[in-house]
Amino acid sequence: MQKPKITKEVALSFLLTYIVIEQSREIKIDQITLFEITNLAQQAADTINEEDDVIPHEVIEALANEYLQDNK
């Protein structure tokens, strides 16, 4: 089995850093938000690990921006 390029936990860390620090967005972490963000991190990790020609931070930023658009 091939070692993953990125784990869900690392993707979650990058995702939260991007949203809170780089985009200056406040997040209230309740059960629903935690579930959504964790699923987003898993989706990012899966995409990054399955595709060879992706740039990890671009995948994470794109998913984060979609999330932010949907949760204004």
C-alpha positions as CSV (number, residue, x, y, z in Angstrom):
1,M,0.0,0.0,0.0
2,Q,1.3,3.4,-1.0
3,K,1.9,6.0,1.8
4,P,-0.6,8.9,1.5
5,K,0.8,12.3,0.5
6,I,-1.5,13.9,3.1
7,T,-3.7,12.8,6.0
8,K,-7.1,14.0,6.9
9,E,-5.7,15.6,10.0
10,V,-3.0,17.6,8.1
11,A,-5.7,18.7,5.5
12,L,-7.9,19.8,8.4
13,S,-5.1,21.9,9.9
14,F,-4.4,23.5,6.5
15,L,-8.1,24.1,5.9
16,L,-8.7,25.8,9.3
17,T,-5.6,27.9,8.9
18,Y,-6.7,29.0,5.4
19,I,-10.2,29.9,6.6
20,V,-9.3,31.6,9.9
21,I,-5.9,33.1,9.3
22,E,-5.7,33.8,5.5
23,Q,-9.3,34.6,4.9
24,S,-9.9,36.2,8.4
25,R,-13.2,34.4,8.8
26,E,-14.5,33.5,12.2
27,I,-15.8,29.9,12.7
28,K,-18.1,28.8,15.4
29,I,-17.2,25.1,15.9
30,D,-20.3,23.3,16.8
31,Q,-21.1,19.6,16.0
32,I,-22.5,20.4,12.5
33,T,-19.6,22.7,11.5
34,L,-17.0,20.2,12.9
35,F,-18.7,17.4,10.8
36,E,-18.7,19.5,7.7
37,I,-15.1,20.7,8.0
38,T,-13.9,17.2,8.8
39,N,-15.7,15.8,5.8
40,L,-14.1,18.6,3.7
41,A,-10.7,17.7,5.0
42,Q,-11.3,14.1,4.1
43,Q,-12.4,15.1,0.6
44,A,-9.3,17.2,0.2
45,A,-7.0,14.3,1.4
46,D,-8.7,11.8,-0.9
47,T,-8.4,14.1,-3.9
48,I,-4.7,14.9,-3.2
49,N,-3.8,11.2,-2.5
50,E,-5.7,9.9,-5.6
51,E,-4.5,12.3,-8.2
52,D,-0.8,12.8,-9.2
53,D,-0.9,16.2,-10.8
54,V,-2.7,18.3,-8.1
55,I,-1.1,20.9,-5.9
56,P,-2.3,20.2,-2.3
57,H,-2.8,23.8,-1.1
58,E,-4.8,24.6,-4.3
59,V,-7.2,21.7,-3.6
60,I,-7.6,22.7,0.0
61,E,-8.1,26.4,-0.9
62,A,-10.7,25.6,-3.6
63,L,-12.7,23.4,-1.2
64,A,-12.5,26.0,1.5
65,N,-13.7,28.8,-0.8
66,E,-16.7,26.7,-1.8
67,Y,-17.5,26.1,1.8
68,L,-17.2,29.8,2.6
69,Q,-19.4,30.7,-0.3
70,D,-22.1,28.2,0.9
71,N,-21.9,29.5,4.5
72,K,-21.9,33.2,4.3
